[in-house]
Amino acid sequence: MQRVERLFNDLSLSDDLQGEYSEDPHRAPAYRDDREWFVLGGVVKLLLDAGRQAPVTAEKQDPKHKGNDPDFVTFRQDGTEWLPVEVCETVHPDYANQRRMLKQFPNRPIHYDSSGALADPWKGLQDLITKKARKAYAPRTCLLVYYDIGPFPLRTWNAPVIDKLMSHHASTPFQGIDAFRRVLVLSADMNSLAELHPNAETIVRGRH
């Protein structure tokens, strides 16, 4: 957690991005590729630590020409292709609403607030899976979803959230996951990793 916080504390923004991204500079477009590489590398480490198969090298697709191709093409140690990987982020629903408010009222201070029960805390994740499934990515694609790794959710959205995620999935399976070869979910502190499809299991569970 400390190394992730240090990473984001060191980020800077150009003047034209200060309004929209001042609260969370890591989401600025200039850092998108870095963020996706960082997430992919974190997942590879967790898979290898758990004794699972994982890629050792990857190539980032050019977003201007990739069409429906996923973000990464990944390869095993012997050079054969592992899986194409599409990386995407889901955030706490309250936080997503506040980000929209920040765009409308850039001069109003808005702070993350995790208080209060949410009617459906998994709606954001389900909507994301549905949206990605409709894009009809290349066959064998692995959908890699990470919870917002900004500074605030780092303190709350970690191993317990993965526990709740798997419990919810067991009773109310996420729709659209069979459009992908694999669906992986990474916790905000990058210490827990779950698989929703094809095998519903917690691959790595970090500490609270």
Residue pairs with C-beta under 8 A, 6 or more apart in sequence:
1 154
1 189
1 191
4 149
4 154
4 189
4 190
5 151
5 154
7 26
7 38
8 24
8 25
8 26
8 149
8 150
8 151
9 151
11 25
11 26
11 28
11 31
12 25
13 21
13 22
13 25
13 28
13 30
14 30
17 25
17 28
17 29
17 30
19 106
19 107
20 102
20 103
20 106
21 27
21 28
23 102
23 110
24 99
24 150
24 151
25 31
26 35
26 149
26 150
27 35
27 150
33 60
35 149
36 60
36 71
36 72
36 87
37 60
39 87
39 144
39 146
39 149
39 186
39 190
40 58
40 72
40 74
40 85
40 87
40 144
42 186
42 190
43 54
43 144
43 184
43 186
43 193
44 54
44 55
44 56
46 186
46 190
46 191
46 193
46 203
46 204
47 53
47 54
47 193
47 203
48 54
49 204
50 193
50 203
50 204
52 203
53 76
53 82
54 82
55 74
55 75
55 76
55 82
55 83
56 75
56 76
56 77
57 74
57 75
58 72
58 73
58 74
58 75
58 85
59 72
59 73
59 74
59 75
60 71
60 72
61 69
61 70
61 71
61 72
61 73
68 135
68 136
68 137
68 138
69 84
69 137
69 138
70 84
70 85
70 86
70 137
70 138
70 141
70 142
71 85
71 86
71 87
72 84
72 85
72 86
72 87
73 81
73 84
73 85
74 81
74 82
74 83
74 84
74 85
75 81
75 82
76 82
83 140
83 141
83 142
83 181
83 182
84 137
84 138
84 140
84 141
84 142
85 141
85 142
85 144
86 132
86 137
86 141
86 142
86 143
86 144
87 144
87 146
88 128
88 132
88 143
88 144
88 145
88 146
89 145
89 146
89 147
89 148
90 124
90 125
90 128
90 145
90 146
90 147
90 148
91 99
91 124
91 147
91 148
91 153
92 112
92 114
92 121
92 124
92 147
92 148
92 153
92 157
93 118
93 120
93 121
93 123
93 124
94 112
94 113
94 114
94 116
94 118
95 112
95 148
95 152
95 153
96 124
98 110
98 111
98 112
98 113
101 108
101 110
102 108
102 110
112 152
112 153
114 152
114 156
121 164
122 165
122 168
122 172
122 174
125 145
125 165
125 174
125 185
126 174
126 175
126 176
128 145
129 143
129 145
129 174
129 175
129 176
129 177
129 183
130 175
130 176
132 143
132 176
132 179
132 180
133 176
133 177
133 179
133 180
136 179
137 179
137 180
139 181
140 181
141 180
141 181
142 180
142 181
142 182
142 183
142 184
143 177
143 180
143 182
143 183
143 184
144 184
144 186
145 183
145 184
145 185
145 186
146 185
146 186
146 188
146 190
147 153
147 157
147 161
147 185
147 186
147 187
147 188
148 157
148 188
149 188
149 189
149 190
153 188
154 188
154 189
156 188
157 187
157 188
157 189
158 187
158 188
158 189
158 191
158 192
158 206
158 208
159 187
159 189
159 191
159 192
159 205
159 206
159 207
159 208
160 208
161 187
161 188
162 185
162 187
162 192
162 193
162 194
162 202
162 205
163 202
163 205
165 185
165 194
166 194
166 200
166 201
166 202
169 196
169 200
170 200
173 200
174 183
174 196
177 183
177 196
177 197
178 197
180 197
181 198
182 195
182 197
182 198
183 195
183 196
183 197
184 193
184 194
184 195
184 196
184 203
185 193
185 194
185 195
185 196
186 192
186 193
187 193
187 206
189 206
191 204
191 206
191 207
192 202
192 204
192 205
192 206
193 202
193 203
193 204
194 201
194 202
194 203
195 201
195 202
195 203
